[in-house]
Amino acid sequence: MELTKQEQAMLDGKEGYAVRKSMEILVALGDIFDAQHLIDVGSVQVAGVSYHNLGDAGLEFLNSLAKDGRVKVLTTLNPAGMDLENWQQLGIDPDFAKKQNLVIDAFQRMDILVSCTCTPYLIGNLPIYGEHLAWSESSAVTFANSVLGARTNREGGPSALAAAFVGKTPCYGLHLDENRVPNIHVEVNAELSKLSDWGALGYAIGKKAENKIAYITNIKTAQLDELKSFCASMVTYGTKPLFYIKGITPGAELQKQPDRTITIDQADLKNAYDNINDENVSDIDFVCVGCPHCSIKEIQEIAELLRDKKVKEGTELWVASSRTVKQLSDKRGYTATIEAAGGKFACDTCMAVAPLKGRFKALATTSAKGCFYSRQNLMKTKMGSMKECIDAAVTGKWN
């Protein structure tokens, strides 16, 4: 990989330890994937924030970089392992909280914005069409590539952090035109009537299209929250973090419809629900919505569904969102309504990275991705509409 004089100087340590270490990571990555050069990135989103995933070794690595490392571009964080302000209310162990705060302190010393969210595009890290990025979290990467038309590979935590310190990333993969060409046509002949149907659709396409770039037709309309859910499910269950929906996502009109076609019909959606949902689950002790993090529109819907109701004793309702979006919720009065009903906000964190194993038996959620990770935490799972989930929180039952 060719380096400019400035890049070579960074590799030689002229800008300190963190930049040198970052260049070593980026050069190694570039060599592995035959990148010809580095390209500037407009922003970075760093995964590997939860102490649950990092452990002491990860914390030590971050502290070594934080001694002299300062990011060169807008950089935000993926969710942490807990709500950074109200972790006690969510039952987080104090020892875990102490370690998690040390992780956040290391990132703060790097001049990273401590906005721990999987939806950075909802809180100000919003790239434009064609902009190169170095983002990590799978649903955010898919949303950036597909819905926004930006360009990013799915970075690991270390490579994203390296890009932040250098302001560049190797030019390979989805940064290149030739690797963004769809290679399977997906015709959708199914009705999408509720939010969770988009998660089921992502599951169905992911399983059928496997590791291909889908060119999707016959979807007439799509809202942001539906696309957000779809992105999370698609990449969780099988495809590359890029798709095109004809007439909806940017760049679709520039692509040729692939010759190979697969169809998704109502039976495929039913099969997705059958595989995502566990059988013989009636009692629900955990309802968590916001995977990916809730938008203000979703929070408004939750508040309206909970008005004059109470969450059943023995069942927990978590609304996962960025702290920025919760601040909007506070001002609109949605937070007060949700908390008066017994719901809890889980800012900065999510069900995929919080230490939840063994705490709950059965989850209800709108998210196919949330079900995937909750099963790893030994929970039974049920996926449905926002109303079905809030009804489960109020009754403690899945109907």
C-alpha positions in Angstrom: 0.0 0.0 0.0 1.4 3.4 -1.0 1.8 6.0 1.7 2.2 9.7 1.4 5.1 11.4 3.2 2.8 12.5 6.0 1.4 8.9 6.4 4.9 7.5 6.5 5.9 10.0 9.1 2.9 8.9 11.2 3.9 5.3 10.8 7.5 6.2 11.9 6.1 7.6 15.1 6.5 11.3 14.4 3.0 12.0 15.9 3.3 9.8 18.9 2.5 6.3 20.1 -1.3 6.1 19.4 -0.9 7.4 15.8 2.0 5.0 15.1 0.1 2.1 16.5 -3.0 3.1 14.5 -1.0 3.3 11.3 0.4 -0.1 11.9 -3.1 -1.5 12.2 -4.3 0.3 9.1 -1.3 -0.7 7.0 -1.7 -4.3 8.1 -5.4 -4.2 7.2 -4.6 -2.6 3.8 -2.1 -5.2 3.0 -4.5 -8.0 3.9 -7.2 -6.6 1.5 -4.8 -5.3 -1.2 -5.7 -1.7 -0.7 -3.7 0.7 -2.9 -3.8 3.7 -0.5 -5.6 5.3 2.4 -8.6 7.6 2.0 -9.9 10.4 4.2 -12.9 9.6 6.4 -15.6 12.1 7.4 -16.5 10.4 10.7 -15.9 7.3 12.8 -18.1 5.2 15.0 -16.3 3.0 17.4 -17.5 -0.4 18.7 -16.0 -2.3 21.6 -17.3 0.1 24.3 -19.0 -2.3 26.7 -16.7 -3.6 29.5 -18.7 -6.8 29.2 -17.0 -7.3 25.8 -13.7 -5.6 26.4 -12.6 -7.0 29.8 -9.4 -5.8 31.5 -7.2 -6.5 28.5 -9.3 -4.2 26.3 -9.3 -1.5 29.0 -5.5 -1.7 29.2 -5.3 -1.3 25.4 -7.5 1.8 25.5 -5.6 3.4 28.3 -2.3 2.9 26.4 -3.8 4.8 23.4 -5.3 7.5 25.5 -1.9 8.7 26.8 -1.3 10.7 23.7 -4.0 9.7 21.2 -6.5 12.4 20.1 -9.0 11.8 17.3 -8.7 13.8 14.1 -12.4 13.5 12.9 -15.9 13.4 14.4 -16.0 10.2 16.4 -18.9 8.7 18.3 -19.2 5.5 20.4 -21.3 2.4 20.2 -23.5 1.5 23.2 -21.8 0.8 26.5 -22.7 -2.0 28.9 -24.9 0.2 31.1 -26.8 3.5 31.3 -23.9 5.8 32.3 -26.2 7.8 34.7 -28.9 5.5 35.9 -27.1 2.1 36.0 -28.2 1.4 39.5 -31.9 1.6 38.5 -31.3 -1.0 35.9 -29.7 -3.5 38.3 -26.0 -3.2 37.1 -23.4 -4.5 39.5 -21.3 -1.7 41.1 -18.0 -3.5 40.2 -19.0 -3.6 36.6 -20.1 0.0 36.7 -16.7 1.0 38.0 -14.9 -0.7 35.2 -17.3 0.6 32.5 -16.7 4.2 33.7 -13.0 3.6 33.4 -13.6 2.6 29.7 -15.6 5.8 29.1 -12.9 7.9 30.8 -10.3 6.5 28.4 -12.5 7.4 25.4 -13.1 10.9 26.8 -9.4 11.5 27.0 -9.2 10.7 23.3 -11.6 13.6 22.6 -14.3 11.2 21.4 -17.9 12.3 21.9 -19.4 10.1 24.5 -22.7 9.5 22.8 -23.1 5.8 23.2 -25.5 4.8 20.5 -26.0 2.4 17.6 -27.9 5.1 15.7 -25.3 7.9 15.4 -27.2 9.3 12.4 -30.0 10.3 14.8 -27.8 12.4 17.1 -25.6 14.4 14.7 -23.2 12.0 13.1 -25.0 12.1 9.8 -22.9 11.5 6.7 -23.8 12.6 3.2 -24.2 10.5 0.0 -20.8 9.1 -1.1 -18.9 10.2 2.0 -16.3 7.7 3.2 -16.6 6.6 6.8 -15.1 4.1 9.3 -18.0 2.8 11.2 -18.3 -0.4 13.3 -21.7 -1.3 14.5 -23.4 -3.6 12.0 -26.8 -2.0 11.8 -25.3 1.5 11.6 -22.9 0.4 8.9 -25.8 -1.1 6.9 -27.9 2.1 7.4 -25.0 4.3 6.3 -24.3 2.3 3.2 -27.8 1.5 2.1 -30.2 4.3 3.4 -27.7 7.2 3.3 -25.5 6.1 0.4 -22.3 6.7 2.3 -19.4 4.2 2.1 -18.0 2.2 4.9 -16.8 -1.3 5.6 -17.8 -3.0 8.9 -14.8 -2.0 11.0 -13.7 -3.8 14.1 -13.2 -1.7 17.2 -9.4 -1.4 16.9 -9.5 -0.5 13.2 -12.2 2.1 13.7 -10.3 3.7 16.5 -7.1 3.7 14.4 -9.0 5.5 11.6 -10.2 8.1 14.2 -6.6 8.8 15.3 -5.3 9.0 11.7 -8.4 10.4 9.9 -8.1 7.8 7.2 -8.9 4.2 6.4 -7.6 1.7 3.7 -9.5 2.0 0.4 -11.0 -1.5 -0.2 -14.2 -3.3 0.1 -17.4 -1.2 0.1 -15.4 2.0 -0.5 -14.9 0.9 -4.1 -17.6 1.1 -6.8 -17.0 -2.4 -8.1 -17.7 -3.9 -4.7 -21.1 -2.1 -4.3 -22.8 -3.8 -7.3 -25.9 -5.9 -6.3 -25.7 -9.5 -7.2 -29.1 -10.9 -6.3 -32.6 -9.6 -7.1 -35.1 -10.0 -4.3 -38.8 -9.5 -5.2 -40.9 -9.0 -2.1 -44.5 -10.3 -2.4 -45.4 -10.0 1.2 -47.4 -7.4 3.2 -45.4 -5.4 5.7 -48.0 -4.1 8.2 -46.0 -3.5 11.4 -42.5 -2.7 12.5 -41.5 -6.3 13.4 -42.5 -7.4 9.9 -39.4 -5.5 8.7 -37.3 -7.6 11.1 -38.9 -10.7 9.7 -38.2 -9.5 6.2 -34.5 -9.0 7.0 -34.3 -12.5 8.5 -36.0 -14.0 5.4 -33.8 -12.1 2.9 -30.7 -12.7 5.0 -31.3 -16.5 5.0 -32.1 -16.7 1.3 -29.6 -14.2 -0.2 -26.8 -15.2 2.2 -23.6 -13.1 1.8 -24.8 -11.2 -1.3 -25.8 -7.6 -2.0 -29.6 -7.5 -2.5 -31.5 -5.4 -5.1 -35.0 -5.3 -3.7 -38.1 -4.6 -5.6 -41.9 -4.3 -5.0 -41.6 -2.4 -1.7 -43.7 0.8 -2.2 -43.0 2.8 0.9 -40.7 2.7 3.9 -40.2 4.9 7.0 -37.0 5.6 8.8 -37.7 3.3 11.8 -38.7 0.5 9.5 -35.5 0.8 7.5 -33.5 1.0 10.8 -35.0 -2.3 11.9 -34.6 -3.8 8.5 -30.9 -2.9 8.4 -30.3 -4.5 11.8 -32.0 -7.7 10.9 -30.5 -8.1 7.4 -26.9 -7.9 8.5 -27.6 -10.1 11.6 -29.0 -12.9 9.6 -26.8 -13.1 6.6 -26.2 -10.5 4.0 -23.5 -7.9 3.4 -24.1 -4.5 5.0 -25.4 -3.0 1.8 -28.7 -3.3 -0.1 -30.8 -1.3 -2.6 -34.5 -0.9 -2.6 -35.8 0.3 -5.9 -37.5 3.7 -5.7 -36.6 4.1 -2.0 -32.8 4.0 -1.3 -30.3 6.3 -3.0 -28.2 4.8 -5.8 -30.7 2.1 -6.6 -31.6 3.8 -9.9 -27.9 3.6 -10.9 -27.7 -0.2 -10.5 -28.8 -2.9 -12.9 -31.2 -5.4 -11.6 -29.3 -8.7 -11.2 -30.4 -11.7 -13.3 -30.8 -14.1 -10.5 -34.1 -13.6 -8.6 -35.4 -14.9 -5.4 -38.9 -14.1 -4.0 -40.1 -13.4 -0.5 -43.7 -14.1 0.2 -46.0 -14.3 3.2 -44.9 -17.8 4.0 -41.3 -16.6 4.3 -42.3 -14.0 6.8 -44.2 -16.6 8.8 -41.2 -18.9 8.7 -39.1 -16.0 10.0 -41.4 -15.4 12.9 -41.5 -19.1 13.7 -37.7 -19.2 13.9 -37.3 -16.0 15.8 -40.1 -16.7 18.3 -39.8 -19.4 20.9 -42.7 -21.8 21.4 -44.6 -22.2 24.7 -43.8 -18.8 26.0 -46.6 -17.0 27.8 -45.1 -15.2 30.8 -42.9 -12.3 29.9 -40.5 -10.8 32.5 -38.5 -8.4 30.2 -39.7 -6.1 27.5 -37.0 -4.1 25.7 -37.6 -1.9 22.7 -34.8 0.0 21.0 -32.6 -2.3 19.1 -31.4 -0.3 17.2 -31.9 2.6 19.6 -35.4 4.2 19.6 -36.1 7.3 17.6 -38.2 10.1 19.1 -41.1 8.9 17.0 -40.9 5.5 18.6 -40.7 6.9 22.1 -43.8 9.0 21.4 -45.7 5.8 20.3 -44.5 4.0 23.5 -45.8 6.9 25.7 -49.1 7.0 23.9 -49.5 3.2 24.4 -48.6 3.4 28.1 -50.8 6.4 29.0 -52.9 5.7 32.1 -51.5 2.1 32.3 -49.0 0.4 34.6 -46.2 -2.1 33.8 -47.0 -5.3 35.6 -45.1 -6.1 38.8 -42.4 -8.6 38.1 -42.0 -7.5 34.5 -39.4 -4.9 33.4 -39.9 -2.5 30.5 -36.7 -0.9 29.1 -36.8 1.8 26.5 -33.3 1.9 24.9 -32.2 5.1 23.3 -29.4 7.6 22.9 -29.2 10.1 25.7 -29.7 12.9 23.1 -33.0 11.4 22.0 -34.1 11.0 25.6 -33.5 14.7 26.2 -36.0 15.4 23.4 -38.4 12.9 25.1 -37.9 14.7 28.4 -38.9 18.1 26.9 -42.0 16.6 25.1 -43.2 14.9 28.3 -42.9 11.4 26.9 -40.3 10.4 29.6 -42.6 11.4 32.4 -45.5 9.3 30.9 -43.3 6.2 30.4 -41.7 6.4 33.9 -45.1 7.1 35.6 -46.3 3.8 34.1 -43.2 2.0 35.5 -41.1 1.9 32.4 -37.4 2.6 32.5 -35.1 4.3 30.1 -31.9 2.5 29.2 -29.7 5.2 27.6 -26.2 4.5 26.4 -26.7 0.8 26.3 -28.7 -2.0 24.7 -29.8 -5.6 25.2 -26.9 -6.8 22.9 -24.0 -5.5 25.0 -25.4 -5.2 28.6 -24.5 -8.0 31.1 -28.0 -9.6 31.1 -27.3 -13.3 31.1 -29.3 -15.0 33.8 -31.3 -11.9 34.8 -34.5 -12.6 32.7 -36.3 -15.6 31.4 -38.4 -14.3 28.5 -38.1 -11.2 26.3 -40.6 -9.4 24.2 -39.3 -6.9 21.6 -39.9 -5.4 18.2 -36.4 -6.4 17.1 -35.2 -9.5 15.3 -31.6 -8.5 16.1 -32.6 -8.1 19.8 -34.0 -11.7 19.8 -30.8 -13.0 18.3 -28.6 -11.6 21.0 -31.1 -12.2 23.8 -31.0 -15.9 23.0 -27.3 -15.8 23.6 -28.2 -14.5 27.0 -30.3 -17.6 27.6 -33.7 -15.9 27.2 -36.8 -17.1 25.4 -37.8 -14.5 22.8 -41.0 -13.1 21.3 -41.0 -10.5 18.5 -44.0 -8.4 17.6 -45.4 -4.9 17.1 -44.8 -2.0 19.5 -48.4 -2.5 20.7 -47.9 -6.2 21.3 -44.7 -5.5 23.3 -46.3 -2.8 25.5 -49.3 -5.0 26.1 -46.8 -7.7 27.3 -45.3 -5.2 29.6 -48.7 -4.3 31.1 -50.0 -7.8 31.4 -46.8 -9.8 31.8 -48.2 -12.1 29.1 -47.6 -12.7 25.4 -50.9 -13.1 23.6 
